[in-house]
Amino acid sequence: MNRAYKYRVYPTVEQEQLLTDTFGSCRFVYNHYLALQSENYQQGKAYRNKTACNNDCNRILKQEQPWLKQVDKFALTNAIYALDSAYQRFFRRQGGYPRFKSRHHSRMSYTTNYTNGNIAVLAGEIKLPKLGKVGAVVHRRAPEDWRLKQATVSRESDGSYYVSVLYEYEAAIMPQAVNPEQVIGLDYKSDGLYMDSDGRCCGMPHYYRKNQKKLTKAQRKLKAKQLQSVNYRKQQKKIARIAKKAANQRKDYLHKKSTETANRYDLVCVEDLSLRALANRGFGNGKATMDNGYGSFLTMLKYKLEERGKRLIRIEKWYASSKTCSCCGAVKMMPLSVRRYECNCGMSMDRDLNAAINIRNRGYEIYLKAA
């Protein structure tokens, strides 16, 4: 299994310059081979795999552009590999055609590999290739038997730097027997987080909305400043800090809720939703969908359940959880404006609770068939 620990780092002025050079070099290499691949693609020539591109970079491109030798070689290799991954997603029709990277993008990052002790998490410092030891807030350390694989260095839009250290470890996880009393179904709520099959509604503080007034005021000030001036960039960082605060508050809340759920239940059943479609403006709830972070919640919940030998089951996307009576199984049309399910069998229930019960029952049925 893999696990990443993210640390805040404080590079010196010289280290910041090297980081900026590395970000720029990775962007240059990525764009160079994207242009080359695009030209080959348009001319009907064969696709050059990542190994061929990396060999070309080491043997030819670095001779033509000597300044590329000043930065971490693994960072350039991983930039080429990232481009190849983007192409593979495009070939499998899982994403669009790769795009060129811009120097004006607010977030920059690169990934480097571990070899011969070139990366290390120390007391108050993190050792990185080319950079050496960088001051860091080391709030946690990995167990000694975990194997360090790589590190991703990033600069956020507010100018802060982070290092995410990826570890690999072997976990002897024994699958737990599922107690039927510890099975829960979760129905997504755009104005909250979810409704569970036990009738509990988990709300969401909506941190983006709480910070929206400050954000709007800061953005209004930005418009009054000269484009790309010193004060313009300072104001950009202020805006980024406001947005980052909301994102961190949301992430902290979701971590706590996902941990609580993973500790409490043996089997969690959810719908396989397309959150991108739900956030579409045509539904009128785009901001609510983006603000509640339900997708991040499910990602956190999944790995936390797996660490405990438990399971997350996603039921099929087109299962009519909201239209089906959880008592008799009858199906009827349920417009979004109708908030209560009334069935001819006499059952009357909140539509979200009814859907959550159906999700739980369907998920448990899938689990029993697979067991």
Secondary structure as GFF3:
##gff-version 3
##sequence-region A 1 371
A	DSSP	beta_strand	2	10	.	.	.	ID=ss1
A	DSSP	alpha_helix	13	42	.	.	.	ID=ss2
A	DSSP	alpha_helix	50	56	.	.	.	ID=ss3
A	DSSP	pi_helix	57	61	.	.	.	ID=ss4
A	DSSP	alpha_helix	62	64	.	.	.	ID=ss5
A	DSSP	three_ten_helix	66	70	.	.	.	ID=ss6
A	DSSP	alpha_helix	73	91	.	.	.	ID=ss7
A	DSSP	beta_strand	108	113	.	.	.	ID=ss8
A	DSSP	beta_strand	120	122	.	.	.	ID=ss9
A	DSSP	beta_strand	125	128	.	.	.	ID=ss10
A	DSSP	beta_strand	132	137	.	.	.	ID=ss11
A	DSSP	beta_strand	147	155	.	.	.	ID=ss12
A	DSSP	beta_strand	161	168	.	.	.	ID=ss13
A	DSSP	three_ten_helix	180	182	.	.	.	ID=ss14
A	DSSP	beta_strand	183	188	.	.	.	ID=ss15
A	DSSP	beta_strand	194	196	.	.	.	ID=ss16
A	DSSP	beta_strand	201	202	.	.	.	ID=ss17
A	DSSP	alpha_helix	207	223	.	.	.	ID=ss18
A	DSSP	alpha_helix	230	264	.	.	.	ID=ss19
A	DSSP	beta_strand	267	271	.	.	.	ID=ss20
A	DSSP	alpha_helix	275	278	.	.	.	ID=ss21
A	DSSP	three_ten_helix	281	283	.	.	.	ID=ss22
A	DSSP	alpha_helix	286	292	.	.	.	ID=ss23
A	DSSP	alpha_helix	294	307	.	.	.	ID=ss24
A	DSSP	beta_strand	311	315	.	.	.	ID=ss25
A	DSSP	beta_strand	340	342	.	.	.	ID=ss26
A	DSSP	beta_strand	348	350	.	.	.	ID=ss27
A	DSSP	alpha_helix	351	370	.	.	.	ID=ss28
###
